[in-house]
């Protein structure tokens, strides 16, 4: 067994078993293990959440139920779960379901903004749903408009990087260069999988652009190259303990949302393993 495998096993013993047990319906065991992890884990300045793209094949009710099952409290909606052109009544109904499930709808995205109407729609949508942040991909020429809307609505915009195939925002650094002179409520959503695939260490990126880090999509990938694909957290090439230590060091206070892209038709086991691994790391380092 390699050192990495041994470390991973230790992290999973702290919290991953609890996540797996919840899927088997072993609620008492799950609660006991999570409680043990909570006692060992100091309070972090950030919270764990879910990017609902993870559950893109599932309806809203199922998505909320699975999020609760994993004991995640925060959720960011992709349009699969709340369409961008939803009516006020539809938005209110969805928000009510989120509250009833005991969750917080903190954001929406990833939302593409290629035209001025796209920008206006994104902000109206976020405001109607009570979202605090838009995870977005605004065209660079629209950034002055985004800057004005941020000031008008007091809603943050976190620009999401999409890796080596993205010609506009492949890395957090490429986005930072375009927004560094704008309102500080315009920042970054560091998708660490895409960052790693672009050949950039997510930990180095998070530290370098800490002043604009507004959101995180946490995941793991099979290779630090364009052909890398999503895997369960802890099974790939990203140094997750290093990344989480970096977030603690920079006092990141936003949401760290799981975006598990593997196994779209049946993601819960891999997602639970990923959640458990991250909780185990936090329990060990904080």
URPE-V990980 format. One record per residue. N is the residue number from 1. OMEGA is omega in whole degrees, 0 to 359 (* if undefined). Layout:
n=(N,N)
omega=(OMEGA,OMEGA)
//
This chain:
n=(1,2,3,4,5,6,7,8,9,10,11,12,13,14,15,16,17,18,19,20,21,22,23,24,25,26,27,28,29,30,31,32,33,34,35,36,37,38,39,40,41,42,43,44,45,46,47,48,49,50,51,52,53,54,55,56,57,58,59,60,61,62,63,64,65,66,67,68,69,70,71,72,73,74,75,76,77,78,79,80,81,82,83,84,85,86,87,88,89,90,91,92,93,94,95,96,97,98,99,100,101,102,103,104,105,106,107,108,109,110,111,112,113,114,115,116,117,118,119,120,121,122,123,124,125,126,127,128,129,130,131,132,133,134,135,136,137,138,139,140,141,142,143,144,145,146,147,148,149,150,151,152,153,154,155,156,157,158,159,160,161,162,163,164,165,166,167,168,169,170,171,172,173,174,175,176,177,178,179,180,181,182,183,184,185,186,187,188,189,190,191,192,193,194,195,196,197,198,199,200,201,202,203,204,205,206,207,208,209,210,211,212,213,214,215,216,217,218,219,220,221,222,223,224,225,226,227,228,229,230,231,232,233,234,235,236,237,238,239,240,241,242,243,244,245,246,247,248,249,250,251,252,253,254,255,256,257,258,259,260,261,262,263,264,265,266,267,268,269,270,271,272,273,274,275,276,277,278,279,280,281,282,283,284,285,286)
omega=(180,179,180,180,179,178,180,180,179,179,181,179,181,189,184,178,178,179,179,180,180,180,180,180,180,190,183,178,180,181,182,182,179,179,178,179,181,180,181,185,174,180,178,179,180,180,176,180,181,167,192,172,177,185,185,180,186,179,185,182,179,180,179,180,180,177,177,183,179,177,172,188,186,181,175,186,162,186,174,186,173,185,181,180,179,175,177,180,179,178,180,179,179,179,178,178,179,180,179,179,179,182,176,175,188,184,177,176,13,181,177,178,184,182,177,176,177,181,180,181,182,181,177,178,182,180,181,181,180,181,181,184,171,173,193,175,179,174,184,181,179,183,175,177,177,179,179,181,177,179,181,188,186,174,182,173,179,184,186,176,186,171,191,178,180,183,184,182,180,183,173,180,180,176,182,182,182,187,191,180,181,177,184,173,170,185,190,161,181,173,192,176,179,177,180,179,178,177,181,177,181,180,178,180,181,180,184,184,184,183,180,180,184,183,179,167,183,181,175,181,186,182,177,184,184,182,177,181,184,175,176,181,183,180,184,188,182,177,184,177,178,181,180,175,178,178,178,182,181,180,176,187,178,179,172,187,176,172,184,188,180,172,186,182,183,189,195,181,180,177,179,177,181,178,180,180,180,178,178,177,181,178,183,188,187,*)
//
